Amino acid sequence: MDRDSLGSARHQLAKLARRRKCRVLGWPRDWRPGSVLDPKTGKPFTEAAAWEFIAEVLETTNVALEAVEMREPGSGGKTGYVLLVPTGERRIYIKLQLGAGRVIGRSFHYSEFSSFE
């Protein structure tokens, strides 16, 4: 995916992540915000705080956004977007998809690997 397309996806994902009615969880998923500590507060993320964190990362950081082909059953080779967000000694793994006017949450948990999963 070219740089302009990734920039457009980043903007769209952030915009939708800020709108409660535009956020949904996909299946399969590994969505565990309550087991991830918010680097700002040191407390576990709430669902709403996780989405706000995602929007902030997309809008205000240079954390790389990588387009990946979804491999899960029923995904039909659709595109997913992955962020690996450094937070001290650990990184938060986030995977999202764009739907029709929605952002679809697929993963939000600590990364267990050293590179994109």
Secondary structure, 3 states (H helix, E strand, C coil): CCHHHHHHHHHHHHHHHCCHHHEEEEEEEEECHHHCECCCCCCECCHHHHHHHHHHHHHHCCCCEEEEECCCCCCCCCEEEEEEEEECCEEEEEEEEEECCEEEEEEEEECCCCCCC
